[in-house]
Amino acid sequence: MDQDFAGTAGSGPLITTDELAARLGDVTVLDVRYAMGGPPGRDEHAAGHVPGAAYVDLDRDLADPPGADGRHPLPDEARFEAAMRRSGVCGDRTVVVYDDWQGRAAARAWWLLRHHGHRDVRVLDGGWTAWLEDGHPVESGESAPEPGDFTVSTIKHMPVVEAETLGDVDVLVDARAPERYAGETEPVDAVAGHIPGAANVPTTENLDERGRFRSRAQLREAYARVGAHAAGSVAAYCGSGVTAAHDVLAMELAGIEAALYPGSWSGWITDPDRPVATGR
C-alpha cells in the first residue's frame, strides 16, 4: 500500500455510530447489506437505512460474474466507477460504508474504493446493528443521491496477489470459519479444504462480543499467533474474496499491511492441479 495514501491522517478506517451521526451532512453513506446465498438487501434498505445512504448491491456493483477467477471476481473498473458515481461517491468527500454482516460486505466496498484511489473511506463499526442499538435516526424508502464524480485511479493502492505469486508471501491467512478451513464442511464451493501453508484467522476473531472491531492490541495479538506482523509479507483469502477484506481491514487496524488474493478458495480450486490441504 502507498504509505502516502493510507487514508486521511489520524482518521483510521473505522467510524463510530456517534461520529457518523454527527457528520451525516458531510459524508457519503453506502448501504452494502448482503446475505451470502440470499436475495440482495435492497428491500431491507427500503424498509430502513441510515439517512441519506445509497444502496449498493455487492453481486452487481462490487463483483464480476462467477468464473475462472472465483465466485466474486473484482468488478470491471468502468462498471465499478459507474456504480460509485450512481451512488453519489465523490473523490474529495469522505465515504462511510456499512452492512448488517458485521462489516464483511462493507469491508469489500472499503477495499475496492481504497484500491481504486479514494483517499478517505470508513467502515461503520458495528454496522446497521450498532446504528440501531445506539439509537440513531432511520430513514425509509428509496434513496436518490446526487451523482458523484469518483474516478477510478490508474494507480492501485491496495496490494493484490494471485495464485501464481502466493509462494512469495511469508504468511497466508484464511479468513473462513475453522470448519471450512479444515475441510470438515463446505457449504458453498465444490472442493473442501484450504491452500497448503495457510493459517486460519476467521473473521469472528476480529470482533468483540458486540460485533465491533477489537482493539489494536488485541488484533495484533490475534495475527501474531499465526506469524503475521508488520514486518514481512502477508496476504489474506476466504471463499470468494469478499470476507478476506475483513481480515485485511483488521490487519490495517493492527498496523499490518496485507494483500488480498481476490480469487480466494473458489478461484484456487478452478485448477485441479493446485494442491489442497485439510485439517487444522
ChimeraX commands (.cxc) that place a marker at each C-alpha (Angstrom):
marker #1 position 0.00,0.00,0.00 radius 0.5
marker #1 position 1.19,3.50,-0.86 radius 0.5
marker #1 position 2.12,4.87,2.57 radius 0.5
marker #1 position 1.32,8.41,1.43 radius 0.5
marker #1 position -2.13,7.16,0.52 radius 0.5
marker #1 position -3.05,5.26,3.69 radius 0.5
marker #1 position -6.10,7.39,4.45 radius 0.5
marker #1 position -6.55,10.84,5.90 radius 0.5
marker #1 position -4.07,11.50,8.70 radius 0.5
marker #1 position -5.42,10.43,12.06 radius 0.5
marker #1 position -8.68,9.15,10.61 radius 0.5
marker #1 position -8.27,5.38,10.56 radius 0.5
marker #1 position -10.50,3.05,8.57 radius 0.5
marker #1 position -13.38,2.91,11.10 radius 0.5
marker #1 position -16.03,5.36,12.21 radius 0.5
marker #1 position -18.33,5.02,15.23 radius 0.5
marker #1 position -22.09,5.46,15.04 radius 0.5
marker #1 position -21.91,8.67,17.08 radius 0.5
marker #1 position -19.22,10.09,14.79 radius 0.5
marker #1 position -21.28,9.26,11.71 radius 0.5
marker #1 position -24.46,10.73,13.23 radius 0.5
marker #1 position -22.60,14.00,13.79 radius 0.5
marker #1 position -21.33,14.06,10.19 radius 0.5
marker #1 position -24.33,12.87,8.17 radius 0.5
marker #1 position -24.47,16.05,6.13 radius 0.5
marker #1 position -20.78,15.95,5.28 radius 0.5
marker #1 position -20.21,12.35,4.12 radius 0.5
marker #1 position -21.47,9.92,1.51 radius 0.5
marker #1 position -23.01,6.80,3.08 radius 0.5
marker #1 position -23.27,3.46,1.27 radius 0.5
marker #1 position -25.53,0.64,2.48 radius 0.5
marker #1 position -23.93,-2.67,1.41 radius 0.5
marker #1 position -26.28,-5.06,3.20 radius 0.5
marker #1 position -25.86,-8.55,1.83 radius 0.5
marker #1 position -26.74,-12.16,2.67 radius 0.5
marker #1 position -24.50,-14.84,1.18 radius 0.5
marker #1 position -26.69,-17.03,-0.99 radius 0.5
marker #1 position -29.76,-14.90,-0.24 radius 0.5
marker #1 position -31.57,-12.08,-2.02 radius 0.5
marker #1 position -29.97,-8.64,-2.36 radius 0.5
marker #1 position -30.51,-6.26,0.54 radius 0.5
marker #1 position -32.48,-3.65,-1.39 radius 0.5
marker #1 position -35.77,-4.49,0.38 radius 0.5
marker #1 position -34.06,-4.16,3.77 radius 0.5
marker #1 position -32.62,-0.83,2.62 radius 0.5
marker #1 position -36.05,0.45,1.61 radius 0.5
marker #1 position -37.50,-0.64,4.95 radius 0.5
marker #1 position -34.92,1.37,6.87 radius 0.5
marker #1 position -31.42,2.76,6.44 radius 0.5
marker #1 position -29.00,5.40,7.68 radius 0.5
marker #1 position -30.42,8.73,6.48 radius 0.5
marker #1 position -29.13,9.59,3.03 radius 0.5
marker #1 position -27.47,6.21,2.44 radius 0.5
marker #1 position -27.44,4.83,-1.10 radius 0.5
marker #1 position -27.90,1.10,-1.59 radius 0.5
marker #1 position -25.01,-0.80,-3.23 radius 0.5
marker #1 position -25.57,-4.35,-4.49 radius 0.5
marker #1 position -22.49,-6.46,-3.74 radius 0.5
marker #1 position -23.08,-9.03,-6.50 radius 0.5
marker #1 position -23.88,-6.43,-9.15 radius 0.5
marker #1 position -21.70,-3.46,-8.18 radius 0.5
marker #1 position -18.76,-4.91,-6.24 radius 0.5
marker #1 position -18.03,-8.08,-8.22 radius 0.5
marker #1 position -17.98,-9.54,-11.70 radius 0.5
marker #1 position -19.97,-12.69,-12.56 radius 0.5
marker #1 position -18.53,-16.00,-11.27 radius 0.5
marker #1 position -15.97,-17.74,-13.45 radius 0.5
marker #1 position -12.39,-18.93,-13.58 radius 0.5
marker #1 position -11.41,-16.15,-11.16 radius 0.5
marker #1 position -13.83,-17.35,-8.49 radius 0.5
marker #1 position -17.32,-16.59,-7.24 radius 0.5
marker #1 position -16.79,-12.85,-6.68 radius 0.5
marker #1 position -14.04,-11.63,-9.04 radius 0.5
marker #1 position -13.07,-7.98,-8.74 radius 0.5
marker #1 position -15.55,-5.86,-10.71 radius 0.5
marker #1 position -14.86,-4.37,-14.09 radius 0.5
marker #1 position -13.33,-0.98,-13.34 radius 0.5
marker #1 position -15.67,1.03,-15.58 radius 0.5
marker #1 position -18.74,-0.67,-14.10 radius 0.5
marker #1 position -17.47,-0.11,-10.56 radius 0.5
marker #1 position -16.80,3.55,-11.30 radius 0.5
marker #1 position -20.31,3.97,-12.72 radius 0.5
marker #1 position -21.85,2.27,-9.68 radius 0.5
marker #1 position -19.98,4.53,-7.29 radius 0.5
marker #1 position -20.93,7.65,-9.22 radius 0.5
marker #1 position -24.55,6.49,-9.28 radius 0.5
marker #1 position -24.33,6.10,-5.50 radius 0.5
marker #1 position -23.10,9.67,-5.06 radius 0.5
marker #1 position -19.43,8.95,-4.38 radius 0.5
marker #1 position -17.11,11.91,-4.98 radius 0.5
marker #1 position -13.35,11.80,-4.89 radius 0.5
marker #1 position -12.99,14.58,-2.33 radius 0.5
marker #1 position -15.76,13.56,0.09 radius 0.5
marker #1 position -15.50,11.01,2.90 radius 0.5
marker #1 position -17.33,7.75,2.22 radius 0.5
marker #1 position -18.81,5.61,5.01 radius 0.5
marker #1 position -19.87,2.04,4.23 radius 0.5
marker #1 position -21.96,-0.27,6.39 radius 0.5
marker #1 position -23.81,-3.58,6.29 radius 0.5
marker #1 position -25.66,-5.95,8.62 radius 0.5
marker #1 position -22.98,-8.66,8.36 radius 0.5
marker #1 position -20.57,-7.28,10.99 radius 0.5
marker #1 position -18.59,-5.38,8.38 radius 0.5
marker #1 position -17.79,-8.23,6.00 radius 0.5
marker #1 position -19.55,-6.85,2.92 radius 0.5
marker #1 position -18.70,-3.27,3.91 radius 0.5
marker #1 position -15.03,-4.24,4.03 radius 0.5
marker #1 position -15.25,-5.29,0.37 radius 0.5
marker #1 position -16.56,-1.84,-0.58 radius 0.5
marker #1 position -13.91,-0.17,1.61 radius 0.5
marker #1 position -11.16,-2.20,-0.03 radius 0.5
marker #1 position -12.34,-1.54,-3.60 radius 0.5
marker #1 position -12.69,2.19,-3.09 radius 0.5
marker #1 position -9.29,2.41,-1.45 radius 0.5
marker #1 position -7.73,0.19,-4.10 radius 0.5
marker #1 position -9.10,2.37,-6.88 radius 0.5
marker #1 position -7.92,5.63,-5.41 radius 0.5
marker #1 position -10.40,7.04,-2.90 radius 0.5
marker #1 position -8.40,8.57,-0.07 radius 0.5
marker #1 position -10.92,8.57,2.79 radius 0.5
marker #1 position -13.20,5.56,3.24 radius 0.5
marker #1 position -14.51,4.37,6.63 radius 0.5
marker #1 position -16.38,1.28,7.74 radius 0.5
marker #1 position -19.15,1.89,10.27 radius 0.5
marker #1 position -18.02,-0.08,13.31 radius 0.5
marker #1 position -20.82,-2.48,14.24 radius 0.5
marker #1 position -22.79,-1.63,11.12 radius 0.5
marker #1 position -26.56,-1.40,10.93 radius 0.5
marker #1 position -27.00,-3.30,14.19 radius 0.5
marker #1 position -24.87,-0.79,16.09 radius 0.5
marker #1 position -26.66,2.12,14.43 radius 0.5
marker #1 position -29.99,0.84,15.75 radius 0.5
marker #1 position -28.60,-0.16,19.16 radius 0.5
marker #1 position -27.15,3.30,19.65 radius 0.5
marker #1 position -30.50,4.96,18.92 radius 0.5
marker #1 position -29.68,6.89,15.78 radius 0.5
marker #1 position -32.30,8.02,13.22 radius 0.5
marker #1 position -33.61,5.79,10.47 radius 0.5
marker #1 position -34.92,6.73,7.04 radius 0.5
marker #1 position -37.10,4.53,4.82 radius 0.5
marker #1 position -37.83,4.41,1.09 radius 0.5
marker #1 position -35.53,4.53,-1.90 radius 0.5
marker #1 position -32.57,6.90,-1.90 radius 0.5
marker #1 position -31.79,9.10,-4.89 radius 0.5
marker #1 position -28.37,10.68,-4.28 radius 0.5
marker #1 position -26.89,13.34,-6.48 radius 0.5
marker #1 position -24.47,11.66,-8.93 radius 0.5
marker #1 position -20.85,11.67,-7.81 radius 0.5
marker #1 position -17.63,12.30,-9.69 radius 0.5
marker #1 position -15.48,9.41,-8.41 radius 0.5
marker #1 position -12.87,8.34,-10.96 radius 0.5
marker #1 position -11.00,5.04,-10.79 radius 0.5
marker #1 position -7.29,5.72,-10.46 radius 0.5
marker #1 position -4.81,4.21,-12.88 radius 0.5
marker #1 position -2.53,3.67,-9.85 radius 0.5
marker #1 position -3.71,0.94,-7.50 radius 0.5
marker #1 position -3.22,1.48,-3.78 radius 0.5
marker #1 position -4.02,-1.82,-2.07 radius 0.5
marker #1 position -1.73,-4.80,-2.74 radius 0.5
marker #1 position -3.04,-7.84,-4.59 radius 0.5
marker #1 position -1.62,-11.33,-5.04 radius 0.5
marker #1 position -2.66,-14.02,-7.48 radius 0.5
marker #1 position -2.43,-17.81,-7.33 radius 0.5
marker #1 position 0.91,-17.72,-9.14 radius 0.5
marker #1 position 2.51,-15.36,-6.62 radius 0.5
marker #1 position 1.19,-16.83,-3.35 radius 0.5
marker #1 position 4.50,-18.64,-2.93 radius 0.5
marker #1 position 6.20,-15.27,-2.44 radius 0.5
marker #1 position 4.07,-14.48,0.63 radius 0.5
marker #1 position 5.51,-15.10,4.10 radius 0.5
marker #1 position 2.13,-15.58,5.80 radius 0.5
marker #1 position -1.12,-16.53,4.05 radius 0.5
marker #1 position -4.25,-16.01,6.17 radius 0.5
marker #1 position -7.51,-17.87,5.56 radius 0.5
marker #1 position -10.46,-15.80,6.82 radius 0.5
marker #1 position -13.10,-18.55,6.70 radius 0.5
marker #1 position -14.71,-20.37,9.59 radius 0.5
marker #1 position -12.44,-23.05,11.12 radius 0.5
marker #1 position -14.57,-25.95,9.91 radius 0.5
marker #1 position -14.39,-24.73,6.31 radius 0.5
marker #1 position -10.66,-24.11,6.60 radius 0.5
marker #1 position -10.19,-27.66,7.90 radius 0.5
marker #1 position -12.28,-29.17,5.13 radius 0.5
marker #1 position -14.73,-30.64,7.63 radius 0.5
marker #1 position -17.63,-28.97,5.83 radius 0.5
marker #1 position -18.00,-26.95,2.65 radius 0.5
marker #1 position -21.46,-25.42,2.11 radius 0.5
marker #1 position -20.57,-23.29,-0.90 radius 0.5
marker #1 position -17.63,-24.49,-3.01 radius 0.5
marker #1 position -17.15,-27.76,-4.86 radius 0.5
marker #1 position -13.95,-28.74,-3.01 radius 0.5
marker #1 position -13.32,-28.65,0.75 radius 0.5
marker #1 position -10.05,-27.69,2.42 radius 0.5
marker #1 position -7.55,-24.85,2.28 radius 0.5
marker #1 position -4.49,-23.65,0.42 radius 0.5
marker #1 position -1.45,-25.53,1.75 radius 0.5
marker #1 position 0.52,-23.47,4.25 radius 0.5
marker #1 position -2.32,-21.07,5.05 radius 0.5
marker #1 position -3.12,-20.19,8.65 radius 0.5
marker #1 position -6.68,-19.67,9.83 radius 0.5
marker #1 position -7.80,-16.36,11.35 radius 0.5
marker #1 position -11.59,-16.37,10.95 radius 0.5
marker #1 position -13.27,-13.00,10.69 radius 0.5
marker #1 position -15.04,-13.67,14.00 radius 0.5
marker #1 position -11.67,-13.20,15.74 radius 0.5
marker #1 position -11.62,-9.59,14.55 radius 0.5
marker #1 position -14.74,-8.73,16.56 radius 0.5
marker #1 position -15.79,-8.42,20.18 radius 0.5
marker #1 position -18.98,-9.81,21.71 radius 0.5
marker #1 position -20.92,-6.78,20.39 radius 0.5
marker #1 position -19.80,-7.33,16.81 radius 0.5
marker #1 position -17.41,-4.37,16.80 radius 0.5
marker #1 position -13.74,-4.50,15.97 radius 0.5
marker #1 position -11.37,-5.44,18.75 radius 0.5
marker #1 position -8.65,-3.08,19.95 radius 0.5
marker #1 position -5.42,-2.60,18.03 radius 0.5
marker #1 position -3.51,-4.59,20.68 radius 0.5
marker #1 position -5.98,-7.48,20.57 radius 0.5
marker #1 position -5.85,-7.63,16.79 radius 0.5
marker #1 position -2.05,-7.53,16.80 radius 0.5
marker #1 position -2.06,-10.46,19.20 radius 0.5
marker #1 position -4.55,-12.45,17.10 radius 0.5
marker #1 position -2.47,-12.12,13.94 radius 0.5
marker #1 position 0.86,-12.54,15.72 radius 0.5
marker #1 position -0.31,-16.03,16.69 radius 0.5
marker #1 position -0.08,-17.06,13.03 radius 0.5
marker #1 position 3.13,-15.14,12.37 radius 0.5
marker #1 position 1.59,-12.07,10.73 radius 0.5
marker #1 position 3.49,-8.95,11.74 radius 0.5
marker #1 position 4.15,-5.51,10.32 radius 0.5
marker #1 position 7.47,-6.85,9.05 radius 0.5
marker #1 position 7.15,-9.46,6.33 radius 0.5
marker #1 position 4.64,-10.04,3.58 radius 0.5
marker #1 position 1.10,-11.09,4.43 radius 0.5
marker #1 position -1.91,-11.94,2.26 radius 0.5
marker #1 position -5.49,-12.93,3.02 radius 0.5
marker #1 position -8.08,-15.03,1.25 radius 0.5
marker #1 position -11.50,-16.52,2.01 radius 0.5
marker #1 position -14.11,-18.37,-0.03 radius 0.5
marker #1 position -14.64,-15.82,-2.78 radius 0.5
marker #1 position -12.54,-12.76,-1.91 radius 0.5
marker #1 position -15.25,-10.84,-0.02 radius 0.5
marker #1 position -14.75,-11.62,3.66 radius 0.5
marker #1 position -10.96,-11.71,3.24 radius 0.5
marker #1 position -11.22,-7.91,3.03 radius 0.5
marker #1 position -12.44,-8.01,6.63 radius 0.5
marker #1 position -9.13,-9.59,7.67 radius 0.5
marker #1 position -7.25,-7.04,5.54 radius 0.5
marker #1 position -9.13,-4.27,7.36 radius 0.5
marker #1 position -8.43,-5.83,10.77 radius 0.5
marker #1 position -4.75,-6.11,9.94 radius 0.5
marker #1 position -4.65,-2.48,8.87 radius 0.5
marker #1 position -6.09,-1.62,12.27 radius 0.5
marker #1 position -3.28,-3.71,13.77 radius 0.5
marker #1 position -0.65,-1.90,11.72 radius 0.5
marker #1 position -0.07,-4.79,9.31 radius 0.5
marker #1 position -0.14,-4.28,5.55 radius 0.5
marker #1 position -1.86,-7.26,3.92 radius 0.5
marker #1 position -2.52,-8.09,0.31 radius 0.5
marker #1 position -5.77,-9.59,-0.95 radius 0.5
marker #1 position -6.00,-12.76,-3.04 radius 0.5
marker #1 position -9.19,-11.84,-4.97 radius 0.5
marker #1 position -9.89,-15.27,-6.42 radius 0.5
marker #1 position -9.55,-16.89,-3.00 radius 0.5
marker #1 position -10.56,-20.51,-2.45 radius 0.5
marker #1 position -13.23,-20.51,-5.17 radius 0.5
marker #1 position -10.63,-19.34,-7.69 radius 0.5
marker #1 position -7.87,-21.62,-6.40 radius 0.5
marker #1 position -9.92,-24.78,-6.97 radius 0.5
marker #1 position -10.76,-23.96,-10.59 radius 0.5
marker #1 position -7.38,-25.51,-11.45 radius 0.5
marker #1 position -7.48,-29.20,-10.45 radius 0.5
marker #1 position -3.68,-29.33,-10.43 radius 0.5
marker #1 position -3.45,-26.95,-7.49 radius 0.5
marker #1 position -2.88,-28.74,-4.16 radius 0.5
marker #1 position -5.46,-28.90,-1.38 radius 0.5
marker #1 position -4.83,-29.32,2.34 radius 0.5
marker #1 position -7.23,-30.37,5.10 radius 0.5
marker #1 position -7.08,-30.41,8.89 radius 0.5
marker #1 position -6.45,-27.72,11.47 radius 0.5
marker link #1:1,2 radius 0.2
marker link #1:2,3 radius 0.2
marker link #1:3,4 radius 0.2
marker link #1:4,5 radius 0.2
marker link #1:5,6 radius 0.2
marker link #1:6,7 radius 0.2
marker link #1:7,8 radius 0.2
marker link #1:8,9 radius 0.2
marker link #1:9,10 radius 0.2
marker link #1:10,11 radius 0.2
marker link #1:11,12 radius 0.2
marker link #1:12,13 radius 0.2
marker link #1:13,14 radius 0.2
marker link #1:14,15 radius 0.2
marker link #1:15,16 radius 0.2
marker link #1:16,17 radius 0.2
marker link #1:17,18 radius 0.2
marker link #1:18,19 radius 0.2
marker link #1:19,20 radius 0.2
marker link #1:20,21 radius 0.2
marker link #1:21,22 radius 0.2
marker link #1:22,23 radius 0.2
marker link #1:23,24 radius 0.2
marker link #1:24,25 radius 0.2
marker link #1:25,26 radius 0.2
marker link #1:26,27 radius 0.2
marker link #1:27,28 radius 0.2
marker link #1:28,29 radius 0.2
marker link #1:29,30 radius 0.2
marker link #1:30,31 radius 0.2
marker link #1:31,32 radius 0.2
marker link #1:32,33 radius 0.2
marker link #1:33,34 radius 0.2
marker link #1:34,35 radius 0.2
marker link #1:35,36 radius 0.2
marker link #1:36,37 radius 0.2
marker link #1:37,38 radius 0.2
marker link #1:38,39 radius 0.2
marker link #1:39,40 radius 0.2
marker link #1:40,41 radius 0.2
marker link #1:41,42 radius 0.2
marker link #1:42,43 radius 0.2
marker link #1:43,44 radius 0.2
marker link #1:44,45 radius 0.2
marker link #1:45,46 radius 0.2
marker link #1:46,47 radius 0.2
marker link #1:47,48 radius 0.2
marker link #1:48,49 radius 0.2
marker link #1:49,50 radius 0.2
marker link #1:50,51 radius 0.2
marker link #1:51,52 radius 0.2
marker link #1:52,53 radius 0.2
marker link #1:53,54 radius 0.2
marker link #1:54,55 radius 0.2
marker link #1:55,56 radius 0.2
marker link #1:56,57 radius 0.2
marker link #1:57,58 radius 0.2
marker link #1:58,59 radius 0.2
marker link #1:59,60 radius 0.2
marker link #1:60,61 radius 0.2
marker link #1:61,62 radius 0.2
marker link #1:62,63 radius 0.2
marker link #1:63,64 radius 0.2
marker link #1:64,65 radius 0.2
marker link #1:65,66 radius 0.2
marker link #1:66,67 radius 0.2
marker link #1:67,68 radius 0.2
marker link #1:68,69 radius 0.2
marker link #1:69,70 radius 0.2
marker link #1:70,71 radius 0.2
marker link #1:71,72 radius 0.2
marker link #1:72,73 radius 0.2
marker link #1:73,74 radius 0.2
marker link #1:74,75 radius 0.2
marker link #1:75,76 radius 0.2
marker link #1:76,77 radius 0.2
marker link #1:77,78 radius 0.2
marker link #1:78,79 radius 0.2
marker link #1:79,80 radius 0.2
marker link #1:80,81 radius 0.2
marker link #1:81,82 radius 0.2
marker link #1:82,83 radius 0.2
marker link #1:83,84 radius 0.2
marker link #1:84,85 radius 0.2
marker link #1:85,86 radius 0.2
marker link #1:86,87 radius 0.2
marker link #1:87,88 radius 0.2
marker link #1:88,89 radius 0.2
marker link #1:89,90 radius 0.2
marker link #1:90,91 radius 0.2
marker link #1:91,92 radius 0.2
marker link #1:92,93 radius 0.2
marker link #1:93,94 radius 0.2
marker link #1:94,95 radius 0.2
marker link #1:95,96 radius 0.2
marker link #1:96,97 radius 0.2
marker link #1:97,98 radius 0.2
marker link #1:98,99 radius 0.2
marker link #1:99,100 radius 0.2
marker link #1:100,101 radius 0.2
marker link #1:101,102 radius 0.2
marker link #1:102,103 radius 0.2
marker link #1:103,104 radius 0.2
marker link #1:104,105 radius 0.2
marker link #1:105,106 radius 0.2
marker link #1:106,107 radius 0.2
marker link #1:107,108 radius 0.2
marker link #1:108,109 radius 0.2
marker link #1:109,110 radius 0.2
marker link #1:110,111 radius 0.2
marker link #1:111,112 radius 0.2
marker link #1:112,113 radius 0.2
marker link #1:113,114 radius 0.2
marker link #1:114,115 radius 0.2
marker link #1:115,116 radius 0.2
marker link #1:116,117 radius 0.2
marker link #1:117,118 radius 0.2
marker link #1:118,119 radius 0.2
marker link #1:119,120 radius 0.2
marker link #1:120,121 radius 0.2
marker link #1:121,122 radius 0.2
marker link #1:122,123 radius 0.2
marker link #1:123,124 radius 0.2
marker link #1:124,125 radius 0.2
marker link #1:125,126 radius 0.2
marker link #1:126,127 radius 0.2
marker link #1:127,128 radius 0.2
marker link #1:128,129 radius 0.2
marker link #1:129,130 radius 0.2
marker link #1:130,131 radius 0.2
marker link #1:131,132 radius 0.2
marker link #1:132,133 radius 0.2
marker link #1:133,134 radius 0.2
marker link #1:134,135 radius 0.2
marker link #1:135,136 radius 0.2
marker link #1:136,137 radius 0.2
marker link #1:137,138 radius 0.2
marker link #1:138,139 radius 0.2
marker link #1:139,140 radius 0.2
marker link #1:140,141 radius 0.2
marker link #1:141,142 radius 0.2
marker link #1:142,143 radius 0.2
marker link #1:143,144 radius 0.2
marker link #1:144,145 radius 0.2
marker link #1:145,146 radius 0.2
marker link #1:146,147 radius 0.2
marker link #1:147,148 radius 0.2
marker link #1:148,149 radius 0.2
marker link #1:149,150 radius 0.2
marker link #1:150,151 radius 0.2
marker link #1:151,152 radius 0.2
marker link #1:152,153 radius 0.2
marker link #1:153,154 radius 0.2
marker link #1:154,155 radius 0.2
marker link #1:155,156 radius 0.2
marker link #1:156,157 radius 0.2
marker link #1:157,158 radius 0.2
marker link #1:158,159 radius 0.2
marker link #1:159,160 radius 0.2
marker link #1:160,161 radius 0.2
marker link #1:161,162 radius 0.2
marker link #1:162,163 radius 0.2
marker link #1:163,164 radius 0.2
marker link #1:164,165 radius 0.2
marker link #1:165,166 radius 0.2
marker link #1:166,167 radius 0.2
marker link #1:167,168 radius 0.2
marker link #1:168,169 radius 0.2
marker link #1:169,170 radius 0.2
marker link #1:170,171 radius 0.2
marker link #1:171,172 radius 0.2
marker link #1:172,173 radius 0.2
marker link #1:173,174 radius 0.2
marker link #1:174,175 radius 0.2
marker link #1:175,176 radius 0.2
marker link #1:176,177 radius 0.2
marker link #1:177,178 radius 0.2
marker link #1:178,179 radius 0.2
marker link #1:179,180 radius 0.2
marker link #1:180,181 radius 0.2
marker link #1:181,182 radius 0.2
marker link #1:182,183 radius 0.2
marker link #1:183,184 radius 0.2
marker link #1:184,185 radius 0.2
marker link #1:185,186 radius 0.2
marker link #1:186,187 radius 0.2
marker link #1:187,188 radius 0.2
marker link #1:188,189 radius 0.2
marker link #1:189,190 radius 0.2
marker link #1:190,191 radius 0.2
marker link #1:191,192 radius 0.2
marker link #1:192,193 radius 0.2
marker link #1:193,194 radius 0.2
marker link #1:194,195 radius 0.2
marker link #1:195,196 radius 0.2
marker link #1:196,197 radius 0.2
marker link #1:197,198 radius 0.2
marker link #1:198,199 radius 0.2
marker link #1:199,200 radius 0.2
marker link #1:200,201 radius 0.2
marker link #1:201,202 radius 0.2
marker link #1:202,203 radius 0.2
marker link #1:203,204 radius 0.2
marker link #1:204,205 radius 0.2
marker link #1:205,206 radius 0.2
marker link #1:206,207 radius 0.2
marker link #1:207,208 radius 0.2
marker link #1:208,209 radius 0.2
marker link #1:209,210 radius 0.2
marker link #1:210,211 radius 0.2
marker link #1:211,212 radius 0.2
marker link #1:212,213 radius 0.2
marker link #1:213,214 radius 0.2
marker link #1:214,215 radius 0.2
marker link #1:215,216 radius 0.2
marker link #1:216,217 radius 0.2
marker link #1:217,218 radius 0.2
marker link #1:218,219 radius 0.2
marker link #1:219,220 radius 0.2
marker link #1:220,221 radius 0.2
marker link #1:221,222 radius 0.2
marker link #1:222,223 radius 0.2
marker link #1:223,224 radius 0.2
marker link #1:224,225 radius 0.2
marker link #1:225,226 radius 0.2
marker link #1:226,227 radius 0.2
marker link #1:227,228 radius 0.2
marker link #1:228,229 radius 0.2
marker link #1:229,230 radius 0.2
marker link #1:230,231 radius 0.2
marker link #1:231,232 radius 0.2
marker link #1:232,233 radius 0.2
marker link #1:233,234 radius 0.2
marker link #1:234,235 radius 0.2
marker link #1:235,236 radius 0.2
marker link #1:236,237 radius 0.2
marker link #1:237,238 radius 0.2
marker link #1:238,239 radius 0.2
marker link #1:239,240 radius 0.2
marker link #1:240,241 radius 0.2
marker link #1:241,242 radius 0.2
marker link #1:242,243 radius 0.2
marker link #1:243,244 radius 0.2
marker link #1:244,245 radius 0.2
marker link #1:245,246 radius 0.2
marker link #1:246,247 radius 0.2
marker link #1:247,248 radius 0.2
marker link #1:248,249 radius 0.2
marker link #1:249,250 radius 0.2
marker link #1:250,251 radius 0.2
marker link #1:251,252 radius 0.2
marker link #1:252,253 radius 0.2
marker link #1:253,254 radius 0.2
marker link #1:254,255 radius 0.2
marker link #1:255,256 radius 0.2
marker link #1:256,257 radius 0.2
marker link #1:257,258 radius 0.2
marker link #1:258,259 radius 0.2
marker link #1:259,260 radius 0.2
marker link #1:260,261 radius 0.2
marker link #1:261,262 radius 0.2
marker link #1:262,263 radius 0.2
marker link #1:263,264 radius 0.2
marker link #1:264,265 radius 0.2
marker link #1:265,266 radius 0.2
marker link #1:266,267 radius 0.2
marker link #1:267,268 radius 0.2
marker link #1:268,269 radius 0.2
marker link #1:269,270 radius 0.2
marker link #1:270,271 radius 0.2
marker link #1:271,272 radius 0.2
marker link #1:272,273 radius 0.2
marker link #1:273,274 radius 0.2
marker link #1:274,275 radius 0.2
marker link #1:275,276 radius 0.2
marker link #1:276,277 radius 0.2
marker link #1:277,278 radius 0.2
marker link #1:278,279 radius 0.2
marker link #1:279,280 radius 0.2
view
